[in-house]
Amino acid sequence: MRLNPLTGVVEGFRSAVLGTGVTLDPLMLAAQRGDETMVRLLLNRGADPTLVASDGRDAERRATELN
């Protein structure tokens, strides 16, 4: 993932499907990786922190349980 500085859009991302079959959105993936800068950027750009993956975890839970 990278931020296009001209458009302010995060590019190069498609939903990540883990080996377990869980699909994550960019915010969930950044939270799971512990990437605070990307989490803040995505939230500032309107990412929805209430979305829940098929495993029942949202971004906040991924950040606290998986890091």
C-alpha positions as CSV (number, residue, x, y, z in Angstrom):
1,M,0.0,0.0,0.0
2,R,1.1,3.5,-0.7
3,L,-0.4,6.9,-0.6
4,N,-0.5,8.8,-3.8
5,P,0.5,12.3,-2.7
6,L,-1.3,13.9,-5.6
7,T,-4.7,12.3,-5.1
8,G,-4.5,11.4,-1.4
9,V,-5.7,7.9,-2.3
10,V,-4.2,4.7,-1.0
11,E,-3.2,2.6,-4.0
12,G,-2.0,-0.9,-4.7
13,F,-4.4,-2.6,-2.3
14,R,-7.0,-5.2,-2.9
15,S,-8.6,-7.0,0.0
16,A,-6.2,-9.4,1.5
17,V,-7.3,-13.0,1.7
18,L,-5.3,-14.9,4.3
19,G,-4.5,-18.6,4.1
20,T,-7.3,-19.0,6.5
21,G,-9.8,-17.5,4.1
22,V,-10.3,-14.4,6.1
23,T,-10.7,-11.2,4.0
24,L,-9.3,-8.0,5.4
25,D,-9.8,-4.4,4.3
26,P,-6.8,-2.0,4.3
27,L,-7.5,-0.7,7.8
28,M,-7.7,-4.2,9.3
29,L,-4.5,-5.2,7.6
30,A,-2.6,-2.1,8.7
31,A,-3.9,-2.6,12.3
32,Q,-2.9,-6.2,12.3
33,R,0.6,-5.3,11.1
34,G,0.9,-2.6,13.8
35,D,1.3,0.1,11.2
36,E,0.1,3.1,13.2
37,T,1.0,5.6,10.5
38,M,-1.1,3.8,7.9
39,V,-4.0,3.3,10.4
40,R,-4.1,7.0,11.1
41,L,-3.9,7.9,7.4
42,L,-6.7,5.5,6.5
43,L,-8.9,6.8,9.3
44,N,-8.3,10.3,8.3
45,R,-9.3,9.4,4.7
46,G,-12.6,7.9,5.9
47,A,-11.9,4.2,6.5
48,D,-14.7,2.5,8.4
49,P,-13.4,1.2,11.8
50,T,-16.6,-0.6,12.5
51,L,-16.2,-3.2,9.6
52,V,-15.8,-6.7,10.8
53,A,-13.9,-9.5,9.0
54,S,-15.4,-12.9,8.6
55,D,-13.4,-14.1,11.6
56,G,-15.4,-11.6,13.8
57,R,-12.5,-9.2,14.4
58,D,-12.6,-5.5,13.6
59,A,-9.5,-3.3,13.1
60,E,-9.2,-2.4,16.8
61,R,-9.4,-6.0,17.9
62,R,-6.9,-7.1,15.3
63,A,-4.4,-4.5,16.6
64,T,-4.8,-5.5,20.2
65,E,-5.0,-9.3,19.8
66,L,-2.6,-9.9,17.0
67,N,0.3,-7.6,17.8
